[in-house]
Amino acid sequence: MAGESVAAGRQARKRVPRSAHGNWAPAPDRPDPVDVLERQAASRVPELVPIRYGRMAASRFAFLRGAPAVMAADLAAVPSTGLTVQLCGDAHLCNFGLFASPERALLFDLNDFDETLPGPFEWDVKRLAASVAVAARQNDEPEASAWAAALASARAYRVAVRRLAGLGELDVWYERVDTADLLPQVREPKYRKRVEGALAKARGRTSLQALGKLTEPGPDGERRIVHDPPLLEPVAPQDVPRLQQILKDYRATLPEERAALLDRFELVDAARKVVGVGSVGTRCYIGLFLGRLTGEPLFLQVKEAERSVLEPYLPPSSHRHQGQRVVVGQRRLQAASDIFLGWATGPAGRDFYWRQLRDMKGSAVIDGMPRSLLEQYADLCGRALARGHTRSGDRVAIAAYLGAGDAFERAVADFALAYAEQTVADHTALTAAISDGRITARADV
């Protein structure tokens, strides 16, 4: 079996040489990136779409974050290895971060799965590397430094895949990046305190902390979600019965013991909340639950799941419910997943998935990140991505394709620099469309 996998990996090299991954030039018929974004906006909440454009226009990195649909079309336009894994679909730097495992260990892993779908492994690697290059250039790093940081992400991916290819199935499944192991890997003492602070901040981001930030006492003295339009708007009282039905449907997707845990909480308030960059305009809500015995707070996020931006170029998901697609993809990729992860169908037949809003979650601040720290962070993300891919794909075939040399990562770093320049052009196209009045953008509030 392993021999067949090695042969498959080497055969893939003949179809797509590793050096070929360095090629990037927009096709003559490449879709207008603004057209792509406008088509996405058609299904979104109209009054929120200008906020999305405003956030994406803020910087080149913000544009890349918000435009996975643009990059999906670009990746689909070049030959692929055909070595399939469960893709994150949007593996940029800010979609990795910290969160609590069910055992309350603080882990580092992928943390966004809205676009997840099975597909060629290199699509995720290229998006990660491109995001590294865009971040470095935005931080005024020279081209050589941006290339080196992008190289670090792809090299870490290759080295991790090859290591994991030699392990057994259970060892791969139980592999995780525990933050307890991170600090010793931070080489410069001056950055260690920065990392320690980020870990401490993540540990403090809980539902109890959110209670003080997102709520205030209501007329009856009970905590209610604050009103901060358009970013945070409580739902109308007449919508509460509908929410209760959606909650019932969601509960049915949880394992029995977790459904019983949910029953120990009561939904007391809900609100629509604007989140992220690319997600702005999708329907997203938060629910405030209180423990029936102790009043302990629990915030759950209810996020709309649309079809993956990868779907036009790959076989469709085996899950017709898009919320289920996201949940299953997350469970395949993450070392440990939220105990309240589930899905439900909402109004107008829209698909949603549920998860905790804050469960010791944290993310790195990319803007202004020093060169050496960015390179180390890119390395960490590459390792985490490899761990996720090897759980779902043929890791032996991918390892055989990647090989022991550096041809793959050097090519991916070349691609990342070229795509960073493409992102500059696409960001300019967006800002020009705003200036010309073709689309309306709203400054973040």
DRENDO-1510 file (C-alpha; in Angstrom, 1 decimal, always signed):
<recs>
REC; n; res; u; v; w
REC; 1; MET; +0.0; +0.0; +0.0 .
REC; 2; ALA; +2.8; +2.5; +0.9 .
REC; 3; GLY; +4.6; +1.5; -2.3 .
REC; 4; GLU; +1.5; +2.5; -4.3 .
REC; 5; SER; +1.3; +5.8; -2.5 .
REC; 6; VAL; +5.0; +6.5; -3.2 .
REC; 7; ALA; +4.4; +5.7; -6.9 .
REC; 8; ALA; +1.3; +8.0; -7.0 .
REC; 9; GLY; +3.4; +10.8; -5.5 .
REC; 10; ARG; +6.2; +10.4; -8.0 .
REC; 11; GLN; +3.7; +10.1; -10.9 .
REC; 12; ALA; +2.2; +13.4; -9.8 .
REC; 13; ARG; +5.7; +15.0; -10.3 .
REC; 14; LYS; +5.5; +14.0; -14.0 .
REC; 15; ARG; +2.1; +15.7; -14.4 .
REC; 16; VAL; +3.1; +18.8; -12.4 .
REC; 17; PRO; +6.9; +19.2; -11.7 .
REC; 18; ARG; +7.6; +20.8; -8.4 .
REC; 19; SER; +9.3; +23.7; -10.1 .
REC; 20; ALA; +6.0; +24.5; -12.0 .
REC; 21; HIS; +4.4; +25.8; -8.8 .
REC; 22; GLY; +6.6; +28.9; -9.1 .
REC; 23; ASN; +4.7; +30.0; -12.2 .
REC; 24; TRP; +2.1; +32.8; -11.9 .
REC; 25; ALA; +0.8; +35.1; -14.6 .
REC; 26; PRO; -2.9; +36.2; -14.9 .
REC; 27; ALA; -4.7; +34.6; -17.8 .
REC; 28; PRO; -5.9; +36.9; -20.5 .
REC; 29; ASP; -9.5; +36.0; -19.6 .
REC; 30; ARG; -8.9; +36.3; -15.8 .
REC; 31; PRO; -12.2; +37.5; -14.2 .
REC; 32; ASP; -12.3; +41.0; -12.9 .
REC; 33; PRO; -11.7; +40.7; -9.1 .
REC; 34; VAL; -14.4; +43.3; -8.4 .
REC; 35; ASP; -16.9; +41.4; -10.5 .
REC; 36; VAL; -16.1; +38.3; -8.4 .
REC; 37; LEU; -16.7; +40.2; -5.2 .
REC; 38; GLU; -20.0; +41.7; -6.5 .
REC; 39; ARG; -21.3; +38.3; -7.4 .
REC; 40; GLN; -20.6; +37.1; -3.9 .
REC; 41; ALA; -22.4; +40.1; -2.5 .
REC; 42; ALA; -25.6; +39.2; -4.2 .
REC; 43; SER; -26.6; +36.8; -1.5 .
REC; 44; ARG; -25.5; +38.9; +1.4 .
REC; 45; VAL; -27.2; +41.4; +3.7 .
REC; 46; PRO; -27.2; +44.6; +1.5 .
REC; 47; GLU; -26.6; +47.1; +4.2 .
REC; 48; LEU; -23.5; +45.2; +5.4 .
REC; 49; VAL; -21.8; +44.8; +2.0 .
REC; 50; PRO; -20.3; +48.3; +2.1 .
REC; 51; ILE; -18.6; +47.5; +5.4 .
REC; 52; ARG; -17.0; +44.4; +3.7 .
REC; 53; TYR; -15.6; +46.6; +0.9 .
REC; 54; GLY; -14.4; +49.2; +3.4 .
REC; 55; ARG; -12.6; +46.6; +5.4 .
REC; 56; MET; -11.0; +45.0; +2.3 .
REC; 57; ALA; -9.9; +48.4; +1.0 .
REC; 58; ALA; -8.0; +49.1; +4.2 .
REC; 59; SER; -4.9; +47.3; +3.1 .
REC; 60; ARG; -3.5; +44.7; +0.7 .
REC; 61; PHE; -3.5; +42.0; +3.3 .
REC; 62; ALA; -7.1; +42.8; +4.2 .
REC; 63; PHE; -8.0; +42.5; +0.5 .
REC; 64; LEU; -6.3; +39.1; +0.3 .
REC; 65; ARG; -8.2; +38.0; +3.5 .
REC; 66; GLY; -11.5; +39.0; +2.0 .
REC; 67; ALA; -11.0; +37.6; -1.5 .
REC; 68; PRO; -10.6; +33.8; -1.3 .
REC; 69; ALA; -13.0; +33.5; -4.2 .
REC; 70; VAL; -10.6; +35.5; -6.4 .
REC; 71; MET; -7.7; +33.3; -5.5 .
REC; 72; ALA; -9.7; +30.1; -5.9 .
REC; 73; ALA; -10.3; +31.0; -9.5 .
REC; 74; ASP; -6.6; +31.7; -10.0 .
REC; 75; LEU; -5.5; +28.5; -8.4 .
REC; 76; ALA; -8.0; +26.5; -10.5 .
REC; 77; ALA; -6.5; +28.0; -13.6 .
REC; 78; VAL; -3.1; +26.3; -13.2 .
REC; 79; PRO; -2.4; +22.5; -13.3 .
REC; 80; SER; -2.9; +20.6; -10.0 .
REC; 81; THR; -1.2; +17.6; -8.5 .
REC; 82; GLY; -4.4; +15.7; -8.0 .
REC; 83; LEU; -3.2; +14.8; -4.5 .
REC; 84; THR; -6.4; +15.4; -2.5 .
REC; 85; VAL; -6.8; +16.5; +1.1 .
REC; 86; GLN; -9.5; +18.2; +3.1 .
REC; 87; LEU; -8.6; +21.8; +2.2 .
REC; 88; CYS; -9.1; +24.6; +4.6 .
REC; 89; GLY; -9.9; +26.6; +1.5 .
REC; 90; ASP; -8.8; +29.9; +3.0 .
REC; 91; ALA; -5.5; +29.2; +4.8 .
REC; 92; HIS; -4.1; +32.7; +5.2 .
REC; 93; LEU; -2.1; +33.7; +8.2 .
REC; 94; CYS; -5.0; +35.1; +10.2 .
REC; 95; ASN; -7.0; +31.9; +9.9 .
REC; 96; PHE; -4.6; +30.2; +12.3 .
REC; 97; GLY; -4.8; +30.8; +16.0 .
REC; 98; LEU; -5.2; +29.7; +19.5 .
REC; 99; PHE; -8.2; +28.0; +21.1 .
REC; 100; ALA; -9.0; +25.6; +23.9 .
REC; 101; SER; -9.3; +21.9; +23.5 .
REC; 102; PRO; -12.1; +20.0; +25.2 .
REC; 103; GLU; -9.5; +19.1; +27.8 .
REC; 104; ARG; -8.7; +22.9; +28.3 .
REC; 105; ALA; -5.3; +22.7; +26.7 .
REC; 106; LEU; -4.4; +25.8; +24.7 .
REC; 107; LEU; -3.8; +24.6; +21.1 .
REC; 108; PHE; -2.6; +26.3; +17.9 .
REC; 109; ASP; -4.3; +25.3; +14.7 .
REC; 110; LEU; -6.4; +26.3; +11.7 .
REC; 111; ASN; -9.5; +28.1; +13.0 .
REC; 112; ASP; -11.7; +29.0; +9.9 .
REC; 113; PHE; -13.4; +26.5; +7.7 .
REC; 114; ASP; -16.1; +28.4; +5.8 .
REC; 115; GLU; -14.5; +27.4; +2.5 .
REC; 116; THR; -13.4; +23.8; +3.4 .
REC; 117; LEU; -13.7; +21.2; +0.7 .
REC; 118; PRO; -11.6; +18.3; -0.6 .
REC; 119; GLY; -9.0; +19.4; -3.2 .
REC; 120; PRO; -5.4; +19.5; -4.2 .
REC; 121; PHE; -3.1; +20.0; -1.2 .
REC; 122; GLU; -1.0; +22.7; -2.8 .
REC; 123; TRP; -3.9; +25.2; -3.0 .
REC; 124; ASP; -3.8; +25.7; +0.8 .
REC; 125; VAL; +0.0; +25.8; +0.8 .
REC; 126; LYS; +0.0; +28.5; -1.9 .
REC; 127; ARG; -2.6; +30.6; -0.2 .
REC; 128; LEU; -0.7; +30.5; +3.1 .
REC; 129; ALA; +2.6; +31.4; +1.4 .
REC; 130; ALA; +1.0; +34.2; -0.6 .
REC; 131; SER; -0.5; +35.7; +2.6 .
REC; 132; VAL; +3.0; +35.6; +4.2 .
REC; 133; ALA; +4.5; +37.4; +1.3 .
REC; 134; VAL; +1.7; +40.0; +1.2 .
REC; 135; ALA; +2.0; +40.6; +5.0 .
REC; 136; ALA; +5.8; +41.0; +4.7 .
REC; 137; ARG; +5.6; +43.5; +1.9 .
REC; 138; GLN; +2.9; +45.4; +3.7 .
REC; 139; ASN; +5.2; +45.6; +6.7 .
REC; 140; ASP; +7.8; +47.2; +4.4 .
REC; 141; GLU; +10.1; +44.2; +4.3 .
REC; 142; PRO; +12.3; +43.9; +1.2 .
REC; 143; GLU; +11.5; +41.4; -1.4 .
REC; 144; ALA; +14.2; +39.0; -0.2 .
REC; 145; SER; +12.7; +38.9; +3.3 .
REC; 146; ALA; +9.2; +38.3; +2.0 .
REC; 147; TRP; +10.5; +35.5; -0.2 .
REC; 148; ALA; +12.3; +33.9; +2.8 .
REC; 149; ALA; +9.2; +34.1; +5.0 .
REC; 150; ALA; +7.1; +32.5; +2.4 .
REC; 151; LEU; +9.8; +29.9; +1.9 .
REC; 152; ALA; +9.6; +29.2; +5.6 .
REC; 153; SER; +5.9; +28.3; +5.5 .
REC; 154; ALA; +6.3; +25.9; +2.6 .
REC; 155; ARG; +9.5; +24.4; +3.9 .
REC; 156; ALA; +7.8; +23.7; +7.3 .
REC; 157; TYR; +4.9; +22.1; +5.5 .
REC; 158; ARG; +7.2; +19.8; +3.5 .
REC; 159; VAL; +9.3; +18.8; +6.5 .
REC; 160; ALA; +6.2; +18.1; +8.7 .
REC; 161; VAL; +4.5; +16.0; +6.0 .
REC; 162; ARG; +7.6; +13.9; +5.5 .
REC; 163; ARG; +7.9; +13.3; +9.3 .
REC; 164; LEU; +4.2; +12.5; +9.6 .
REC; 165; ALA; +4.3; +10.2; +6.6 .
REC; 166; GLY; +6.5; +7.9; +8.7 .
REC; 167; LEU; +4.1; +7.7; +11.6 .
REC; 168; GLY; +1.1; +5.4; +12.2 .
REC; 169; GLU; -2.5; +6.4; +11.7 .
REC; 170; LEU; -3.3; +7.0; +15.4 .
REC; 171; ASP; +0.0; +8.9; +16.0 .
REC; 172; VAL; -1.0; +11.3; +13.1 .
REC; 173; TRP; -4.5; +11.6; +14.4 .
REC; 174; TYR; -3.4; +12.5; +17.9 .
REC; 175; GLU; -0.7; +15.0; +16.7 .
REC; 176; ARG; -1.3; +18.5; +17.9 .
REC; 177; VAL; +0.5; +21.8; +18.4 .
REC; 178; ASP; +0.2; +22.5; +22.1 .
REC; 179; THR; +1.2; +26.1; +23.0 .
REC; 180; ALA; +3.1; +24.7; +26.0 .
REC; 181; ASP; +5.7; +23.6; +23.4 .
REC; 182; LEU; +5.7; +27.0; +21.6 .
REC; 183; LEU; +7.7; +29.3; +23.9 .
REC; 184; PRO; +10.9; +27.3; +23.8 .
REC; 185; GLN; +10.8; +27.6; +20.0 .
REC; 186; VAL; +10.8; +31.4; +20.1 .
REC; 187; ARG; +14.5; +32.0; +19.5 .
REC; 188; GLU; +14.8; +35.7; +20.4 .
REC; 189; PRO; +14.2; +36.5; +24.1 .
REC; 190; LYS; +12.9; +39.9; +23.2 .
REC; 191; TYR; +9.9; +38.3; +21.5 .
REC; 192; ARG; +9.2; +35.7; +24.2 .
REC; 193; LYS; +7.3; +38.2; +26.3 .
REC; 194; ARG; +5.2; +39.2; +23.3 .
REC; 195; VAL; +4.2; +35.5; +22.8 .
REC; 196; GLU; +3.6; +35.0; +26.5 .
REC; 197; GLY; +1.3; +38.0; +26.5 .
REC; 198; ALA; -0.6; +36.6; +23.5 .
REC; 199; LEU; -1.1; +33.3; +25.2 .
REC; 200; ALA; -2.2; +35.0; +28.5 .
REC; 201; LYS; -4.7; +37.1; +26.5 .
REC; 202; ALA; -6.2; +34.1; +24.8 .
REC; 203; ARG; -6.7; +32.2; +28.1 .
REC; 204; GLY; -8.7; +35.2; +29.3 .
REC; 205; ARG; -11.0; +35.3; +26.3 .
REC; 206; THR; -13.9; +33.3; +27.6 .
REC; 207; SER; -17.7; +33.7; +27.7 .
REC; 208; LEU; -17.3; +35.3; +31.1 .
REC; 209; GLN; -15.0; +38.0; +29.6 .
REC; 210; ALA; -17.5; +38.4; +26.7 .
REC; 211; LEU; -20.3; +39.0; +29.2 .
REC; 212; GLY; -18.7; +42.2; +30.5 .
REC; 213; LYS; -17.8; +43.4; +27.0 .
REC; 214; LEU; -20.9; +42.5; +24.9 .
REC; 215; THR; -23.7; +42.9; +27.4 .
REC; 216; GLU; -25.2; +45.4; +29.9 .
REC; 217; PRO; -28.0; +45.2; +32.5 .
REC; 218; GLY; -31.5; +45.4; +31.0 .
REC; 219; PRO; -34.6; +47.1; +32.5 .
REC; 220; ASP; -35.3; +43.9; +34.5 .
REC; 221; GLY; -31.7; +43.8; +35.8 .
REC; 222; GLU; -30.8; +40.8; +33.6 .
REC; 223; ARG; -27.8; +41.0; +31.2 .
REC; 224; ARG; -28.7; +41.8; +27.6 .
REC; 225; ILE; -26.6; +42.2; +24.5 .
REC; 226; VAL; -25.6; +45.8; +23.9 .
REC; 227; HIS; -27.0; +47.7; +20.8 .
REC; 228; ASP; -24.1; +48.9; +18.6 .
REC; 229; PRO; -25.5; +49.2; +15.1 .
REC; 230; PRO; -24.7; +48.1; +12.5 .
REC; 231; LEU; -22.0; +45.8; +14.0 .
REC; 232; LEU; -24.2; +44.4; +16.8 .
REC; 233; GLU; -28.0; +44.6; +16.7 .
REC; 234; PRO; -30.3; +42.6; +19.0 .
REC; 235; VAL; -32.9; +40.5; +17.2 .
REC; 236; ALA; -36.5; +41.6; +17.4 .
REC; 237; PRO; -38.7; +39.9; +20.1 .
REC; 238; GLN; -40.9; +38.3; +17.5 .
REC; 239; ASP; -37.9; +36.4; +16.1 .
REC; 240; VAL; -37.2; +34.6; +19.4 .
REC; 241; PRO; -39.7; +31.7; +18.7 .
REC; 242; ARG; -38.0; +31.1; +15.4 .
REC; 243; LEU; -34.6; +31.1; +17.1 .
REC; 244; GLN; -35.9; +28.5; +19.6 .
REC; 245; GLN; -36.8; +26.2; +16.7 .
REC; 246; ILE; -33.4; +26.7; +15.1 .
REC; 247; LEU; -31.8; +25.9; +18.5 .
REC; 248; LYS; -33.8; +22.7; +18.6 .
REC; 249; ASP; -32.6; +21.7; +15.1 .
REC; 250; TYR; -29.0; +22.5; +16.1 .
REC; 251; ARG; -29.3; +20.5; +19.3 .
REC; 252; ALA; -30.1; +17.4; +17.2 .
REC; 253; THR; -26.7; +17.5; +15.5 .
REC; 254; LEU; -24.8; +17.4; +18.8 .
REC; 255; PRO; -23.6; +14.1; +20.4 .
REC; 256; GLU; -26.1; +13.1; +23.1 .
REC; 257; GLU; -23.8; +14.0; +26.0 .
REC; 258; ARG; -23.2; +17.5; +24.6 .
REC; 259; ALA; -26.8; +18.0; +23.8 .
REC; 260; ALA; -27.5; +17.2; +27.5 .
REC; 261; LEU; -24.9; +19.8; +28.5 .
REC; 262; LEU; -26.5; +22.4; +26.2 .
REC; 263; ASP; -29.8; +21.7; +28.0 .
REC; 264; ARG; -28.3; +23.0; +31.2 .
REC; 265; PHE; -28.3; +26.5; +29.6 .
REC; 266; GLU; -31.1; +28.7; +28.6 .
REC; 267; LEU; -31.1; +31.2; +25.7 .
REC; 268; VAL; -31.9; +34.6; +27.1 .
REC; 269; ASP; -30.9; +37.0; +24.2 .
REC; 270; ALA; -29.5; +37.1; +20.7 .
REC; 271; ALA; -28.1; +39.6; +18.3 .
REC; 272; ARG; -26.8; +39.9; +14.7 .
REC; 273; LYS; -23.0; +40.5; +14.8 .
REC; 274; VAL; -20.7; +41.6; +12.0 .
REC; 275; VAL; -17.5; +39.5; +12.0 .
REC; 276; GLY; -14.3; +39.2; +10.0 .
REC; 277; VAL; -13.5; +40.6; +6.6 .
REC; 278; GLY; -14.6; +38.2; +3.9 .
REC; 279; SER; -17.5; +37.0; +6.0 .
REC; 280; VAL; -19.0; +40.5; +6.3 .
REC; 281; GLY; -22.5; +40.4; +4.9 .
REC; 282; THR; -23.2; +36.8; +5.7 .
REC; 283; ARG; -25.8; +36.4; +8.4 .
REC; 284; CYS; -24.1; +35.9; +11.7 .
REC; 285; TYR; -25.6; +35.9; +15.2 .
REC; 286; ILE; -24.6; +35.4; +18.7 .
REC; 287; GLY; -26.7; +33.9; +21.4 .
REC; 288; LEU; -26.3; +34.6; +25.1 .
REC; 289; PHE; -27.1; +31.5; +27.3 .
REC; 290; LEU; -27.1; +31.4; +31.0 .
REC; 291; GLY; -26.7; +28.3; +33.2 .
REC; 292; ARG; -30.0; +27.2; +34.6 .
REC; 293; LEU; -28.5; +26.5; +38.1 .
REC; 294; THR; -25.6; +29.0; +38.4 .
REC; 295; GLY; -26.2; +31.7; +35.8 .
REC; 296; GLU; -22.9; +30.8; +34.1 .
REC; 297; PRO; -22.7; +32.6; +30.8 .
REC; 298; LEU; -22.2; +30.9; +27.5 .
REC; 299; PHE; -22.0; +32.7; +24.1 .
REC; 300; LEU; -22.6; +30.7; +20.9 .
REC; 301; GLN; -22.0; +32.0; +17.5 .
REC; 302; VAL; -24.4; +31.1; +14.7 .
REC; 303; LYS; -22.8; +31.8; +11.3 .
REC; 304; GLU; -24.3; +31.4; +7.8 .
REC; 305; ALA; -22.6; +28.8; +5.7 .
REC; 306; GLU; -22.7; +29.5; +1.9 .
REC; 307; ARG; -21.3; +27.2; -0.8 .
REC; 308; SER; -17.5; +27.0; -0.7 .
REC; 309; VAL; -15.7; +29.4; -3.1 .
REC; 310; LEU; -13.8; +26.3; -4.2 .
REC; 311; GLU; -16.9; +24.4; -5.4 .
REC; 312; PRO; -17.0; +25.8; -8.9 .
REC; 313; TYR; -13.7; +24.2; -9.6 .
REC; 314; LEU; -13.9; +21.0; -7.6 .
REC; 315; PRO; -16.3; +18.1; -7.1 .
REC; 316; PRO; -19.3; +19.3; -5.0 .
REC; 317; SER; -19.4; +18.6; -1.3 .
REC; 318; SER; -20.8; +15.2; -0.3 .
REC; 319; HIS; -22.8; +17.2; +2.3 .
REC; 320; ARG; -25.8; +19.1; +0.9 .
REC; 321; HIS; -26.1; +21.1; +4.1 .
REC; 322; GLN; -23.4; +23.8; +4.0 .
REC; 323; GLY; -23.2; +24.0; +7.8 .
REC; 324; GLN; -22.6; +20.3; +8.0 .
REC; 325; ARG; -19.9; +20.7; +5.3 .
REC; 326; VAL; -18.1; +23.2; +7.5 .
REC; 327; VAL; -18.5; +21.2; +10.7 .
REC; 328; VAL; -17.2; +17.9; +9.1 .
REC; 329; GLY; -14.3; +19.7; +7.4 .
REC; 330; GLN; -13.3; +21.3; +10.7 .
REC; 331; ARG; -13.4; +18.0; +12.5 .
REC; 332; ARG; -11.2; +16.4; +9.9 .
REC; 333; LEU; -8.6; +19.2; +9.9 .
REC; 334; GLN; -8.4; +20.3; +13.5 .
REC; 335; ALA; -6.6; +18.4; +16.2 .
REC; 336; ALA; -9.5; +19.1; +18.6 .
REC; 337; SER; -12.8; +20.8; +17.9 .
REC; 338; ASP; -15.3; +22.9; +19.9 .
REC; 339; ILE; -17.6; +20.7; +21.9 .
REC; 340; PHE; -20.6; +22.8; +20.8 .
REC; 341; LEU; -19.8; +22.5; +17.1 .
REC; 342; GLY; -23.0; +21.7; +15.1 .
REC; 343; TRP; -25.3; +22.9; +12.4 .
REC; 344; ALA; -29.0; +23.9; +11.6 .
REC; 345; THR; -31.2; +25.3; +8.9 .
REC; 346; GLY; -32.4; +28.8; +9.5 .
REC; 347; PRO; -35.0; +31.2; +7.9 .
REC; 348; ALA; -35.5; +31.0; +4.2 .
REC; 349; GLY; -33.7; +27.7; +4.2 .
REC; 350; ARG; -30.3; +29.2; +4.9 .
REC; 351; ASP; -27.6; +26.9; +6.3 .
REC; 352; PHE; -25.8; +27.8; +9.5 .
REC; 353; TYR; -23.2; +26.3; +11.8 .
REC; 354; TRP; -22.9; +26.8; +15.5 .
REC; 355; ARG; -19.8; +27.1; +17.8 .
REC; 356; GLN; -18.6; +28.9; +20.9 .
REC; 357; LEU; -18.0; +32.6; +20.3 .
REC; 358; ARG; -15.0; +32.7; +22.7 .
REC; 359; ASP; -13.3; +29.7; +24.1 .
REC; 360; MET; -9.8; +30.9; +24.9 .
REC; 361; LYS; -9.4; +32.1; +21.3 .
REC; 362; GLY; -6.6; +34.3; +20.1 .
REC; 363; SER; -4.7; +35.3; +16.9 .
REC; 364; ALA; -1.5; +36.9; +16.0 .
REC; 365; VAL; -1.2; +40.6; +15.1 .
REC; 366; ILE; +0.3; +40.5; +11.6 .
REC; 367; ASP; +0.6; +44.3; +11.0 .
REC; 368; GLY; +4.1; +45.4; +12.0 .
REC; 369; MET; +5.2; +41.9; +13.0 .
REC; 370; PRO; +9.1; +41.9; +13.0 .
REC; 371; ARG; +10.8; +40.0; +10.2 .
REC; 372; SER; +12.2; +37.2; +12.2 .
REC; 373; LEU; +9.0; +36.7; +14.2 .
REC; 374; LEU; +6.9; +36.6; +11.0 .
REC; 375; GLU; +9.3; +33.9; +9.6 .
REC; 376; GLN; +8.8; +31.8; +12.8 .
REC; 377; TYR; +5.1; +32.3; +12.6 .
REC; 378; ALA; +5.0; +31.3; +9.0 .
REC; 379; ASP; +6.9; +28.2; +9.9 .
REC; 380; LEU; +4.4; +27.4; +12.7 .
REC; 381; CYS; +1.4; +27.8; +10.3 .
REC; 382; GLY; +3.1; +25.6; +7.8 .
REC; 383; ARG; +3.5; +22.8; +10.4 .
REC; 384; ALA; -0.1; +23.2; +11.5 .
REC; 385; LEU; -1.4; +23.0; +8.0 .
REC; 386; ALA; +0.6; +19.8; +7.3 .
REC; 387; ARG; -0.8; +18.2; +10.4 .
REC; 388; GLY; -4.4; +18.9; +9.2 .
REC; 389; HIS; -3.7; +17.7; +5.7 .
REC; 390; THR; -2.0; +14.4; +6.7 .
REC; 391; ARG; -5.1; +13.5; +8.7 .
REC; 392; SER; -7.3; +13.6; +5.6 .
REC; 393; GLY; -5.1; +12.8; +2.6 .
REC; 394; ASP; -2.5; +10.3; +1.5 .
REC; 395; ARG; +0.4; +11.7; +3.4 .
REC; 396; VAL; +2.8; +9.1; +1.9 .
REC; 397; ALA; +2.0; +10.2; -1.6 .
REC; 398; ILE; +2.3; +13.9; -0.8 .
REC; 399; ALA; +5.6; +13.2; +1.0 .
REC; 400; ALA; +6.9; +11.4; -2.1 .
REC; 401; TYR; +5.8; +14.2; -4.3 .
REC; 402; LEU; +7.5; +16.9; -2.1 .
REC; 403; GLY; +10.7; +14.9; -1.8 .
REC; 404; ALA; +13.7; +15.6; +0.4 .
REC; 405; GLY; +15.0; +18.6; -1.5 .
REC; 406; ASP; +13.9; +22.2; -1.5 .
REC; 407; ALA; +12.4; +22.4; -5.0 .
REC; 408; PHE; +8.8; +22.6; -3.9 .
REC; 409; GLU; +9.2; +25.4; -1.3 .
REC; 410; ARG; +11.4; +27.5; -3.5 .
REC; 411; ALA; +8.8; +27.4; -6.2 .
REC; 412; VAL; +6.0; +28.2; -3.8 .
REC; 413; ALA; +8.0; +31.2; -2.5 .
REC; 414; ASP; +8.4; +32.4; -6.1 .
REC; 415; PHE; +4.7; +32.0; -6.6 .
REC; 416; ALA; +4.0; +33.9; -3.3 .
REC; 417; LEU; +6.0; +36.9; -4.4 .
REC; 418; ALA; +4.3; +37.0; -7.8 .
REC; 419; TYR; +0.9; +36.7; -6.2 .
REC; 420; ALA; +1.7; +39.4; -3.8 .
REC; 421; GLU; +2.1; +41.7; -6.8 .
REC; 422; GLN; -1.2; +40.4; -8.2 .
REC; 423; THR; -2.8; +41.3; -4.8 .
REC; 424; VAL; -1.5; +44.9; -5.1 .
REC; 425; ALA; -3.1; +45.2; -8.5 .
REC; 426; ASP; -6.4; +43.6; -7.3 .
REC; 427; HIS; -6.5; +45.9; -4.2 .
REC; 428; THR; -5.9; +48.9; -6.5 .
REC; 429; ALA; -8.8; +47.7; -8.7 .
REC; 430; LEU; -11.1; +47.6; -5.6 .
REC; 431; THR; -10.1; +51.1; -4.4 .
REC; 432; ALA; -10.5; +52.5; -7.9 .
REC; 433; ALA; -14.0; +51.0; -8.1 .
REC; 434; ILE; -14.8; +52.7; -4.8 .
REC; 435; SER; -13.4; +56.0; -6.0 .
REC; 436; ASP; -15.3; +55.8; -9.3 .
REC; 437; GLY; -18.6; +55.1; -7.5 .
REC; 438; ARG; -19.0; +51.6; -9.0 .
REC; 439; ILE; -19.3; +50.2; -5.5 .
REC; 440; THR; -20.0; +51.8; -2.2 .
REC; 441; ALA; -17.6; +51.3; +0.7 .
REC; 442; ARG; -18.2; +52.3; +4.3 .
REC; 443; ALA; -15.4; +53.1; +6.7 .
REC; 444; ASP; -15.1; +50.6; +9.6 .
REC; 445; VAL; -17.1; +51.6; +12.7 .
</recs>
